[in-house]
Amino acid sequence: MHTTSYNHAHDKAQLLARRHERDLHWAKERRRQHERETAEARAVLAAHPLRLARATLWTTGVLLAAVAGAWVAALALLPAGWVGIVDMTATAVAVVVLLGATIGLGRVRSRRAAARALLRSREARLSHTQFHIHESVHSFIDARVDVVNTRQTVSA
């Protein structure tokens, strides 16, 4: 039976190599994430602004039509004393719908502005992640060399 003593240097080298391997995987995944974000930003900017705002515009139109229909129905069915309350309620609801539309259109505008900013910073972001990948690769290679160099040979 042959036993060897515990090799602390080899164990530390393996732990360091695993850490550098995780760093390398993180850097590569971060690079892929940047590429996905860039593709999404290009798609947002390639789409016509009205296409991006279509859901907001349709929802606003349908809600305003519903408010107008409810207003006409209320005026037709309720007594004359309720006209002022019906008018104020319909106006308040219409203002809320228009406010929601304004917020929705503002979101579309800010989404396009964020996409433009992301594309302007693309080169800096990619070079930064490329730097991390480069550093991680070299650190990982050095750590793997240390693992091999600290391995004890077992003599029979």
Helices and strands as residue ranges (DSSP letters): H 8-46, H 49-52, H 54-77, G 80-82, H 83-120, H 122-150
